[in-house]
């Protein structure tokens, strides 16, 4: 296979990432709902505190969040952090797509078939390696996407992904680039195993049963089903990852969250277990189109590069 699988996966990933970036940004904003700008969402309130006289206002949905974002920050705000998205896709997705393709070809049976268990194993391994490579861009992307929700005085105002990475290293140290990396790796393993393995499985099932021919219809159907599976599997980890990466650590002050488990426990205690599925609608709204664009583009790129 050589580098061909990495090139094909990289092109498809960048196209998919850029085309669905606004949906990803709305998802991040929704996942951060419930957090305050001064303390984590899960900070515990004293038991002696008086109950709130009125029930909390319902959280706005993705459409309301998107409209508010455009009204307050302008239309271009929908592409805040897109440079980090491009870098993330080049690092993370190129690696995971290329490795998965390599593992699939090396681990397939003599007849060219590959059991679902091996597909899942290939996805887990490829996703974990890809996430470790792309974590700096992931941290920068989350921060750039979330910056607009902060008061002007607290915004980081990164100019680009390079500016974000440089300033993080200077002010917080090199290790800040891998903040939440455990979560990123876990999420990437879940996403890659569920997304890539299920796409291959759904596609093979459709073709084997003769439901559709190997064309655009099959690719769209299999990829949308794979996107749904990936969204369900990864959303809880994605919520925690977003909050840990976005937390602001003041010099000399304790971090809002000591780690992923601490963040998960505080989130559940303060907001309930369904808080782990915050942003699920924009997640599936983004994951579905992202996965469709990803695999449809991948199939087309493979055709174009077939003779190379």
Phi, psi and omega in degrees: 000319181063222182272354186301315180297325179290319179295313180299312180294322180295314179299312181296322182291318179295317178299314181293318181296316181291321183289336180248012182303315179302323179293323178293321179296316178297321178300315180298316179299320180290325179292336180269357176298137182104337174277147173260170181278352183245342181209161181292159182298336186262009179304136184276142179261145180304145181293339181278353183295145181287143178294151180293132184294338181235146176296148181298147179292143179297144180289139179293149179277180184299322180294316179297320179296317180296316179297315180298320180298314180294320180295319185273328188240353179095162183297323181294343179297338178295342178248025174298129178081014182293332177295324177290326177298315179299313179297320180298316179294322179295323181274300186288302187289323177300317180295311184292320180293318180294316180294319180299317179297321179294313180297320182298319181287326182279333185260358181289153177292165179307329180280359179093358179270157181221122181299153180302322181299321178288325176297317179296317179298318178296320179294317179300313182292314180296319180295319180296316179293316180299320181293321178297323179289320187264004185303318179304318179291328179294316178298314180298320181296314180299316182294318181293324179289326185271349189301323185293342181278350180275155173301148183311322183291338184257358182288147180276332176054051176292137180278329182198176179295325178295318177297318180298311181297316181298313181291326177296318180296317181293318186267333185236355179092161182299326183296340179296337179290341178247024175295133181073015184296327178299317178293318180299316180296314180298316180295316182296323177296316179295314182296311184294317180295316182284322184285304185288316181294317181290326177299311179299319183292314179297318180297315180297321181295316180298315182289321182295322181274357178069025181290323177211161176277169181283090181205199185301318181300316178296316182296317180294314181297310181295321182288323179292320176297320178295322178297320178296314179300316181294321180295315180297318184288327191256345188302314180301316179294325181294320178299312181295318179301315181299316183290320180293317181292327185275347185298142182260120182257112179279144178304129178082355181253154179289144178293144178305323178233136179278345180174187184295315182295319178298317179297317180297316181294317180294322179297313182294318182292322184274329188236356180091159184297332181290350176298336178290347175249023173297141179075015182294320180299309176293335177296310180288329177295327178272318184295323178298300179300321179301313182293322178297310180298319181302305186282326176295316177296318180300315180297321180290320179296321178299321178296317181294324183261013185301324184269000181267000000 
